[in-house]
Amino acid sequence: MALNSEEIERYARHLVLREVGGPGQARLKAGRVLVIGAGGLGAPLIQYLAAAGIGTIGIVDDDTVSLSNLQRQVIHGTPDLGRPKVESAAEAIARLNPHVRVETHAVRLTPENAPALLEGYDLVADGSDNFSTRYAVSDACFAGKKPLVTAALGAFDGSLTTIRAHETGPDGHPNPTYRCLFSSPPPPGSVAPCSEAGVLGALAGVMGSLMAMEVIRALAGFGEPLVGRLLMVDARSMRFETLRYAWDPDNPLNGSGAGVRTDPAGAPATLPPPPR
């Protein structure tokens, strides 16, 4: 997909990168990414995807902008209060990069509508803030053979991984599913929602930006994805740690139940529950 003269100037800093260059930028322009959620994670994610020149960005969100969102959801502004988030985000993209096509889906993703929403996209980036959506997205990506970049936020911590469960790893085993990492949601009430526990606004920017890097890397075709690796960020101590996890032959998607996850040394590991 050719770049015009304005796009060549706009993406000049990408084009001089040996790992991206013209072919990589063309792949970004041809890419179609579905973003779940235009909130704390989705706001910086969408902005950086648009700035990078992703050709088509789909946005799924059924919420409206409220004043308490603005501490972290930087794609929206005070004049947007009460507006659907998909509309506010679409206008922000148009201001940032008119070469990007936006497809808005002002609905809540469910197991029933997920397959239709995912259809036609190359990759899904999940920045949702609830467990039911997170599992519905991951299950639908597995069924639809879509790569998934998924992140979550806690009050001062975040996590990020990439799921390519429809592909086989170098060892000949299937890549792990999301349910190999977290086999089931935590019990209701065991994890306080953001409205009760709070969340550091800048942390959402860090994690959303990391999501964007993982999406751009996947589409442009450089580097090593976070497949089978969970990146964990602790904002209190500014620590970044990576925990390896493997395909669970008993997982409920392409297995029969729960199983063992491992740390880098290969010993059984107790993973933290997924953040909100």
C-alpha positions, 0 to 999 in steps of 0.5 A: 500500500503506497504512501503519498507525499504527506504520509512520507513526511508524517511518518519520516521517523518510522521510515528511517528505522531499519526495522520498520522502513517503507514496507513496515509503514505500508503494513501499518497503513494496511492494518485493521485493529479493533480496540476494545474500550476507549477508557484508561488503556484505550485512550493512549493506545488509540492515540498512538495507533492513529499517530503511527498510521494504522489504516483502520481503527475500530473502537468498541465502547458503550459508555459516555464520558464522565468527569472522573474519566478525565484523570486518565482517559486523555483522548477525551476532554472537558467539552466531551462530558456526556458524549459517547466515548466512541464519538469523542475518540473518533473526533480526536483521531481525525484531528490527529491523523486524517489518513486513519479510518475509524469504525465506531461500535457503540455497544458492549461486547458480549460472547454473542456479538463478539464474533461479528465485531471481530470479523474483518480485523487483523488484530484485537487490542483489549483494554476493557475494565471488567472480567466478563468482557476480557474473557469474551474477547479472548475466547472470541479471538481464539475461535476466530484465529485473531491475535490478541494484545491484552492489558489490565490495570490495578491501582499501582500495577499493570500487566500485558501479554500477547495471545496467539493461541491459533498458532504453534510455538517453536516447540511444536506445542500450541501457543498458550490461550488467555485461559492458560494464564488465567483459567477463570475469573476471580470470585465476584467481589474479590477484586475491587473496581477502579471506582473503589480502589482507584488507579494512578492516571499516568499508569494507564498511559504507560500500559496503553503505550506499551499496548500500542508498541506491541500492536505496532510491532506485530503489524510492522513485523519486527521484534519478539512478541509477548507470546507466553510472557506476561509483562508486569509493571509495579508503579510504586517501585518502577519495576518491570518483570516478565513471567513466562507461561506455557500452553496448558493441555487441560485449558478449557479452550483447547483442552479439558480443564485447569492445569500447571503454569510455569515460571522461567525456571520451569517450576510451578508458579502461582500467578497473581490474579488479573488486575481490573 
